[in-house]
Amino acid sequence: MPDVDASFLAMPARGLAAAALERAAELGADHADFRLERIRSAHLGLRDGELESSGDSEDVGLAVRVVHQGAWGFAGGLARTAEAARDLADAAVETARVARPLTARAVELAPEEVYDDVTWVSDYEIDPFTVPAADRVARLRELSERLLASDGVDHVDARLLQVIENKFYADSAGTMTTQQRVRVHPEFTAYRVDRGSHSLSSMRTLAPPVGRGWEYLTGTGWDFDAEIDELPGLLAEHAKAPGVEPGRYDLVIAPSNLWLTIHESIGHATELDRALGYEAAYAGTTFATPDQLGSLRYGSPGMHVTGDRTVPHGLATIGWDDEGVPGQQFDLIDDGVLVGYQLDRDMARANADLLGEAGGRSNGCSFADSPAHIPLQRMANVSLQPDPDGPSLDGLIGDVERGILILGDRSWSIDMQRYNFQFTGQQFHRIENGRLAGQLRDVAYQATTTEFWGSMARVGGPQTWELHGAMNCGKGQPGQVAAVSHGAPAALFRGVNVLNTRQEGGR
């Protein structure tokens, strides 16, 4: 395990926390918690192997949250002094006083054990911020130039985003945690220009963002060299491929595409605050309402979906969340039936009777994306579990007479209840009589959530399982952004409606 950055440990976190928590207690807060956070982000962008953009930012600050007379109060600031910490406690309590008449129910937090002065660091080898910028640019340039040297590749975009997140948390119950998370997202897109038809084709690498360090770009966790070598041929075939004939097809969907369908149709749909209407003004509600817990047939028998804040290299993996609750794995869908929700301590306590065995304790889903924001209930790494005895990808393809293999994500659309949706992808390979038979273009699949997951006929084995995800899941007002991963095996879906996007667009 790497060490927590020494410069963060040198900050006076414990003294600042003591000042804020003592002041909140003096003012009569029933609960108070304190965060000191430092979030450093850097990005690089290359166009055709030449550096186009570069940026490096650091966000450091304090946050104090209280429950006072049954209402939430919050304040965040920049100054790292004991006086400033006490002032934040004053402001948080005053906010709670203002909010109290507008609070429909008294805030109570689900009980949690005390974790005294514990430390957690995410699973990585090389902090990318220790790698000189020139070396990072050189690696992106090397891979870009290899793409540009290939026939049929006219332009290449290369992007790298890296983040190191340090967080100190303390609360009035006695929990104290120090954490460090590292994540990176490299991305390469190759473009082919057909000057005769004035058309543009593109194809992007399938490598996901991941909770790893610089080692990810040099062969640990993903073979970028092999993918870069393969990409030009795939792009050339894609550019000449025929458009899909609309109709119903059996789909074999790879994890590089299925993760996004999981995110939109299951991940957001099983956030309890959304199910109770808390997101109605911004990002919608969900069809998976609590009155259907334990009875809603979400998908086919054998469908097992978990929330997980512990999976190695997950973007939402943590030691403890922003309420001092440890990361854990929990069931959301079991044997195709809705059995649980993602919870923070407030949601768990307030809805314990409603949730039955699925409630009563938070499952560690509280997170704030900066010291300027109050923690929200945020998504865990929501993942479809493989069939322990399931087939390989070739085995799934071999079970299809007429279908399409889909890899990689692209555009998507889903309604406000997380029910009606449409997804596209990066690569579409026609399947005929159990074998791949060339690429297709302009493919989108369309369904309702329960229809789609109910059509899942076979789930791939552990050898097909991959962890993909996004760095930019949005939620809340004011808006917050969180990184989250979704694991999935390859899976076979029968009789899914497929559209031709070019025809749908009137082109």
LINBEL-V208284 format. One line per field, one symbol per residue. phi: phi as a letter, one per 20 degrees, with the letter a starting at -180 (. if undefined). psi: psi as a letter, one per 30 degrees, with the letter a starting at -180 (. if undefined). burial: 1 if it has 16 or more other C-alpha atoms within 10 Angstrom, else 0. A space follows every 50 residues. Layout:
# LINBEL-V208284
phi=???
psi=???
burial=???
This chain:
# LINBEL-V208284
phi=.fefgffffffefffffffffffffgenffbbcccdcccdcbcccdclnd fdbbbbccdcadbcccdclncfcbbcbdfdcffffffffgfffffffffg feefcffcdffbfedeldcbcfebdcfffeeggffffffffgfffffffe fndebbdccbdcccddbdcbcfeofbcccbccbcbebccdccdeffeldc dbbdfegefbecdfgfedoenaeffffffefgfffffffeffffegqdcf dddfgfdfgfffgfecgffdeffffenfdffcdncbfefffdfncfefaf gnfccdebdcggmffdfbebeecmeffbdbedcclndfcacecdffffff dgffemfecnbfdnddbceafecffdfcfffeceefegdfffffffffed ebabedcmdbebbbffdmcebbcdaeccdfdclmcfcneccmecdcaegf ffffefebdfegfefcdcrbecfdancffcccebdbebefbddemefdde ffffemd
psi=kllkkefeffkheeeeeeeeeeeeeeggkfkklkkkkkjkkklkkkjhfk kekklklkjkllkkkljkhglkkkkllekileeeeeeeeeeeeeeeeefe ffjelkkkkklklkjjilkkkljlejjfffkkeeeeeeeeeeeeeeeffk kfjelkkkkkkkkkjkkkkklfffkkkklkkklljkkkkkkkkjfefhlk klkllfklllilaffefgfjfkieeeeeefeeeeeeeeffkllkklaklk kjklefefeeeeeefeeefgkeeefggfgefdgabkfilffgkffkjeal kfjjklkjgfkkgkfgklekagggklklklkekkhgkkfllkkaeeeeef geeefbffafkkghhkkkflffkkkljlkljkkkklkfgllleeeeefgk ejakkkkllcllkklfgheklkkaaekjkkkkhglkhllllhkkkkllee eefffjekkllfffkljaakfhkklljlklkkkkljkklklkkkhkkklj eeeegg.
burial=00010001000010011111101110001111111111111111111111 00000000011111111111111111100101011111111111111011 00000011110000100011111100111000000110011011011100 01111111111111111111111011111111111111111110000000 01111111111111011000000100010011001101101011010111 11111111111111111111111110001000111111110011011111 01111111111111111111111111111111110111111111111111 11001001111111111111111111111111111110011110011111 01111111100101111111111111111111011100111111111111 11111111111101111111100011000111111111111111111111 1000000
